[in-house]
Amino acid sequence: MLREVGFGGMLFSPLVVLVPLAFALVLLTRLVLHQLDVQGLIWKHAWFEVSLFVCYLAVVVYLFGS
């Protein structure tokens, strides 16, 4: 179950921690794809990155949500 994160006496949504983690995974994936020179095979870069972020966020929430 997802619970609030306490920081400085304030409560934050657990997504405050999980979203940057998913974003870091997207950045890492972009770096790897750039190094492998696979960027030319991706038709719409923005849609690819958004869908990759959503997939990584779903995986991170599934793994760290319980």
HUCOR-V799430 format. One record per pair of residues at least 24 apart in sequence whose ideal C-beta (glycine too) atoms are under 6 Angstrom apart, sorted by the first residue. I is the first residue (numbers start at 1). J is the second residue. If there is no record, write none. Layout:
i-><I & I>
j-><J & J>
//
This chain:
i-><2 & 18 & 18 & 21 & 22 & 22 & 22 & 22 & 25 & 26 & 26 & 26>
j-><65 & 60 & 61 & 60 & 53 & 56 & 57 & 60 & 56 & 52 & 53 & 56>
//
